[in-house]
Amino acid sequence: MITNTRIDPNDPGAAAAHPPVATKKKWRRLLRRFTPYFFLAPALLIYGGFVIYPMLDSLMISFTNWDGMAEERAFVGLANYSRIFDDPVAILALKNNLIWTVVMLAVPTALGLLLALGLNRSFKGKNLFRSFFYAPAILPLVGVAGIWAWMFDPNVGLINTTLNLIGLGSFAHQWLGDPNTALYAVMVAGIWQGLGFPMVLYLAGLQGIPADQYEAARIDGAKPLKQFWHITMPWLRETHIIVITLGVIASFKVFDLIYSMTYGGPGQATQVLASWMYFQTFQFFHAGYGSALTWLIALILMVVTIPYIRITSRRSGG
Amino acid sequence: MKKTLLRITALAATLLAAGLAQAETKLDVLTWFSADQAKTFQAAITEYEAAHPGVKIKLNTVAGTGAATFPNVLRTRIAGGQAPDIFTMWGGSLAGPFVDSKAALDLAPYYKKYSWDAILLPSAVNAVKRNGTTWGAPIDLRAVSFFYRKDNFKKAGVAVPASFAELEAACEKLKAQQITCVSAAGTFGWHVMRLFDFFLEHTAGPEMHDQLLTGKTSWDRPEVVQAFALLKKWTANGWLPSGYMGISPDQAQQLFLQGKAAMILEGDWFVTNSNAAGLTPEQYGFFVPPTDKTPARLEGFAEQFMIAKQSKNPDAAAEFVNWWLQPATQNKYYSVNGSSATKDAAPDAAKNPQGATYVKMIAANPTYMIMDQAFPPEMMSTTYYRLQSAVAAGQTTPEAAAKEMQAGVAGIGK
């Protein structure tokens, strides 16, 4: 706000009614400096109340033996954290998370890139195919789990029935009932559901590559494979980082598919950290230990997320 | 002037309403009842409210979630200081966390005041006791038996088995007809556990089985090894559904209801499921599992009403529970639970002949505690369910499983 009021320096009354210009400027500077924070305040308050506070509370709980219900809770120090390393199911869950991460990074990322390359070309029905491949990504995970649990049913499921029909009955298997195949069977559902997201990211990345790069390469006699390795892949570097980072985050957060398709079984064969955290907190009433598992997941994800945030911030000029 | 008068009238009405509301006793009831059950239970509540002016009961249900989710909803409400006055709960170890965290009220004074011991089945009262204290009032006594398809039995030329050997012979004949003998499901663990419980009752007998469930004798013994060996044998012989460890109880029930399996271990509630699926009494029946032991026992468990310690109206809550437990109420609203813990309560035989027959079967046979109510959920999940799966998959031997079971039972509470 700009004012044209002039103040007579010899009139003390006027000076009192109108503060000196320097003070006004100081206030204005302060106001300008803090204005963004005023606008941020409501969101910060909500974020603080609904995200930061519960997180800190969960951290505090992880140092107690609270059952999640009783009024009393005793401080147990790092006992819940050291228990993780003595808990064979937690170790198995961590191993399963790592397997899940490797498979879910390799398969949907590679397939997503291939689909994106195919769907980036001009052909009739391109948008229809894009929607078709992206459709499973918008389905609720519990619904996806229900669909695939029935498909994997060893007695009436589509997979074994089809194998029997086409004379490959010897390959029919108890997919979710065998501890050796259950995790991979759930992964199939995860891949089917998770394919659309990297595909969309890669499509966006591909559309950002200048066409003249390919044109110049063609003039220089570069074949399509060479163009892919020397133009497409380098230009997709940031997209790869985003896809891989989000893939790792999603892999360590996986819960719904495991819970709905196998409930962590057979035995504990498909437990992952998130499902084991759920069992400990909500089924076994060990909120303290469950919170420690939550913070283990959070720590792992922070290692991945912090570089990701730095890269994306750099890209957006933040 | 007119506006002022209106304002004064509105204020007076609000104050009057607030005063009336204060005079009202409000009760909050949380149950796991399905939509149909809740509808009938709401009718009972309306009747109670009409007979008890000043009492208002709000019914909340968390339907169709089973033991997996209902306790979470309840726990969240208790932790948030919004505990319902009355809530449904299973017996045994499943109720344990709510008792141990002092969330439930000791109902002993109300047992005395209302003489509940005189009207309730002693076995049901015993089933809901924890450390000798009655923390809840039993509302039903469930029992599991073999449901069987008469059409499949006829096709395979088998009769209702009177002994364990006859049951195994029937399985072989059913398999020859490409019919699964007993439908079972490994997801969640508890459905297959019913079968193992039956095996253990057969191999160990009633007395030792009870001792095993109370930790009074070691699980590392030949009878337990034999029970695990039977699970392995039945799996290997193809008498259970293919890949049964990876299917859900719903899928296992479908195999029976669609006629693909001849038998399934289910409780009285399955009469309703079978009738709803269009099966007639000519198509299905049930029989006491042939354990070859005396007495022939059914696997059973009780469900109860508990009163929250946070309740501001525990006396009014107990008054309602007392009304609900009365034989007249139970007979009138029998369909809410399809079972009752009250003596002399039974379904209308004319309307529900199968249900009435089932009640007679429960009355004629004592029950033993289902394993997941005998042991804490963590021990069941990390030890028993893991071992049951490992034995079925051939990843461990029955001998090793018995040893590990003993280690698991010995580790409870440590």
Interface residues (C-beta under 8 A of the other chain):
Chain A: D67 G68 M69 A70 E71 V89 A149 W150 F152 D153 P154 N155 V156 H173 Q174 W175 L176 G177 D178 P179 A182 T262 Y263 G264 G265 P266 G267 Q268 A269 F279 F282 Q283 F284 F285 H286
Chain B: A68 P71 N72 R75 I78 A79 P97 F98 D100 S101 K102 A103 T180 G186 T187 F188 G189 P241 S242 G243 Y244 M245 G246 I247 S248 Q251 Q254 L255 K260 P376 P377 E378 S381 T382 Y385 R386 L387 Q388 S389 A390 A392 A393 Q395
